[in-house]
Amino acid sequence: MLHSMARWALILGIVGFLGGFLGPMILTPEANQGPMLGIFITSPLGVVAGAIAGLVIALWNGL
């Protein structure tokens, strides 16, 4: 169960970081606060969502 939670937390954390870090830099390159979105908001939210998703998947598959 912990393996599934850690794996999904890592995957969604990386996706959240890349989306929040690179997305604002591509869409609004003149805004200098863009990368902070990925570092402080979307990456931690991705890790939490990934851990919850991993727990649900592990419980769904019977641990």
CYANA upper distance limits for C-alpha pairs under 8 A (distance plus 0.5 A):
  1 MET  CA      5 MET  CA      6.78
  1 MET  CA     54 GLY  CA      8.08
  1 MET  CA     55 LEU  CA      7.03
  1 MET  CA     58 ALA  CA      5.92
  1 MET  CA     59 LEU  CA      8.19
  1 MET  CA     63 LEU  CA      6.12
  2 LEU  CA      6 ALA  CA      6.46
  2 LEU  CA     55 LEU  CA      8.27
  3 HIS  CA      7 ARG  CA      6.52
  4 SER  CA      8 TRP  CA      6.66
  4 SER  CA     54 GLY  CA      5.46
  4 SER  CA     55 LEU  CA      7.40
  4 SER  CA     57 ILE  CA      8.08
  4 SER  CA     58 ALA  CA      6.85
  5 MET  CA      9 ALA  CA      6.44
  5 MET  CA     50 GLY  CA      7.28
  5 MET  CA     51 ALA  CA      5.04
  5 MET  CA     52 ILE  CA      7.50
  5 MET  CA     53 ALA  CA      7.64
  5 MET  CA     54 GLY  CA      4.47
  5 MET  CA     55 LEU  CA      5.97
  5 MET  CA     58 ALA  CA      8.30
  6 ALA  CA     10 LEU  CA      6.56
  6 ALA  CA     50 GLY  CA      8.35
  6 ALA  CA     51 ALA  CA      6.87
  6 ALA  CA     54 GLY  CA      7.81
  7 ARG  CA     11 ILE  CA      6.72
  7 ARG  CA     50 GLY  CA      8.41
  7 ARG  CA     54 GLY  CA      7.84
  8 TRP  CA     12 LEU  CA      6.47
  8 TRP  CA     47 VAL  CA      8.27
  8 TRP  CA     50 GLY  CA      5.06
  8 TRP  CA     51 ALA  CA      6.48
  8 TRP  CA     53 ALA  CA      7.29
  8 TRP  CA     54 GLY  CA      5.84
  9 ALA  CA     13 GLY  CA      6.19
  9 ALA  CA     46 GLY  CA      7.33
  9 ALA  CA     47 VAL  CA      4.86
  9 ALA  CA     48 VAL  CA      7.02
  9 ALA  CA     49 ALA  CA      7.43
  9 ALA  CA     50 GLY  CA      4.30
  9 ALA  CA     51 ALA  CA      5.14
  9 ALA  CA     54 GLY  CA      7.73
 10 LEU  CA     14 ILE  CA      6.60
 10 LEU  CA     47 VAL  CA      6.85
 10 LEU  CA     50 GLY  CA      7.62
 11 ILE  CA     15 VAL  CA      6.79
 11 ILE  CA     47 VAL  CA      8.45
 11 ILE  CA     50 GLY  CA      7.63
 12 LEU  CA     16 GLY  CA      6.38
 12 LEU  CA     43 SER  CA      8.35
 12 LEU  CA     46 GLY  CA      5.30
 12 LEU  CA     47 VAL  CA      6.38
 12 LEU  CA     49 ALA  CA      7.70
 12 LEU  CA     50 GLY  CA      5.76
 13 GLY  CA     17 PHE  CA      6.51
 13 GLY  CA     42 THR  CA      8.26
 13 GLY  CA     43 SER  CA      5.40
 13 GLY  CA     44 PRO  CA      7.03
 13 GLY  CA     45 LEU  CA      7.83
 13 GLY  CA     46 GLY  CA      4.78
 13 GLY  CA     47 VAL  CA      4.83
 13 GLY  CA     48 VAL  CA      8.45
 13 GLY  CA     50 GLY  CA      7.50
 14 ILE  CA     18 LEU  CA      6.56
 14 ILE  CA     43 SER  CA      7.24
 14 ILE  CA     46 GLY  CA      8.05
 15 VAL  CA     19 GLY  CA      6.46
 15 VAL  CA     43 SER  CA      8.08
 15 VAL  CA     46 GLY  CA      7.74
 16 GLY  CA     20 GLY  CA      6.38
 16 GLY  CA     38 GLY  CA      7.17
 16 GLY  CA     42 THR  CA      5.39
 16 GLY  CA     43 SER  CA      5.09
 16 GLY  CA     44 PRO  CA      8.32
 16 GLY  CA     45 LEU  CA      7.88
 16 GLY  CA     46 GLY  CA      5.63
 17 PHE  CA     21 PHE  CA      6.18
 17 PHE  CA     38 GLY  CA      5.12
 17 PHE  CA     39 ILE  CA      6.83
 17 PHE  CA     42 THR  CA      6.40
 17 PHE  CA     43 SER  CA      4.83
 17 PHE  CA     46 GLY  CA      8.22
 18 LEU  CA     22 LEU  CA      6.02
 18 LEU  CA     23 GLY  CA      7.83
 18 LEU  CA     38 GLY  CA      7.29
 19 GLY  CA     23 GLY  CA      5.65
 19 GLY  CA     38 GLY  CA      7.33
 19 GLY  CA     42 THR  CA      8.17
 20 GLY  CA     24 PRO  CA      7.13
 20 GLY  CA     34 GLY  CA      8.10
 20 GLY  CA     35 PRO  CA      7.17
 20 GLY  CA     36 MET  CA      8.41
 20 GLY  CA     37 LEU  CA      5.85
 20 GLY  CA     38 GLY  CA      4.16
 20 GLY  CA     39 ILE  CA      7.92
 20 GLY  CA     41 ILE  CA      8.32
 20 GLY  CA     42 THR  CA      6.15
 20 GLY  CA     43 SER  CA      7.79
 21 PHE  CA     25 MET  CA      7.41
 21 PHE  CA     34 GLY  CA      7.09
 21 PHE  CA     35 PRO  CA      4.80
 21 PHE  CA     36 MET  CA      7.45
 21 PHE  CA     37 LEU  CA      6.85
 21 PHE  CA     38 GLY  CA      4.75
 21 PHE  CA     39 ILE  CA      7.36
 22 LEU  CA     26 ILE  CA      6.67
 22 LEU  CA     35 PRO  CA      7.43
 22 LEU  CA     38 GLY  CA      8.38
 23 GLY  CA     27 LEU  CA      6.58
 23 GLY  CA     34 GLY  CA      8.48
 24 PRO  CA     28 THR  CA      5.97
 24 PRO  CA     29 PRO  CA      7.43
 24 PRO  CA     31 ALA  CA      8.30
 24 PRO  CA     34 GLY  CA      5.40
 24 PRO  CA     35 PRO  CA      7.33
 25 MET  CA     29 PRO  CA      5.16
 25 MET  CA     30 GLU  CA      8.39
 25 MET  CA     31 ALA  CA      8.02
 25 MET  CA     34 GLY  CA      6.52
 25 MET  CA     35 PRO  CA      7.44
 28 THR  CA     34 GLY  CA      8.30
 33 GLN  CA     37 LEU  CA      7.80
 34 GLY  CA     38 GLY  CA      8.14
 35 PRO  CA     39 ILE  CA      7.04
 36 MET  CA     40 PHE  CA      6.31
 36 MET  CA     41 ILE  CA      8.16
 37 LEU  CA     41 ILE  CA      5.78
 37 LEU  CA     42 THR  CA      6.77
 38 GLY  CA     42 THR  CA      5.46
 38 GLY  CA     43 SER  CA      6.02
 39 ILE  CA     43 SER  CA      6.39
 39 ILE  CA     44 PRO  CA      8.21
 40 PHE  CA     44 PRO  CA      7.18
 41 ILE  CA     45 LEU  CA      6.69
 42 THR  CA     46 GLY  CA      6.40
 43 SER  CA     47 VAL  CA      6.78
 44 PRO  CA     48 VAL  CA      6.78
 45 LEU  CA     49 ALA  CA      6.50
 46 GLY  CA     50 GLY  CA      6.33
 47 VAL  CA     51 ALA  CA      6.64
 48 VAL  CA     52 ILE  CA      6.78
 49 ALA  CA     53 ALA  CA      6.52
 50 GLY  CA     54 GLY  CA      6.44
 51 ALA  CA     55 LEU  CA      6.67
 52 ILE  CA     56 VAL  CA      6.71
 53 ALA  CA     57 ILE  CA      6.57
 54 GLY  CA     58 ALA  CA      6.50
 55 LEU  CA     59 LEU  CA      6.60
 56 VAL  CA     60 TRP  CA      6.43
 57 ILE  CA     61 ASN  CA      6.63
 58 ALA  CA     62 GLY  CA      6.68
 58 ALA  CA     63 LEU  CA      5.28
 59 LEU  CA     63 LEU  CA      5.72
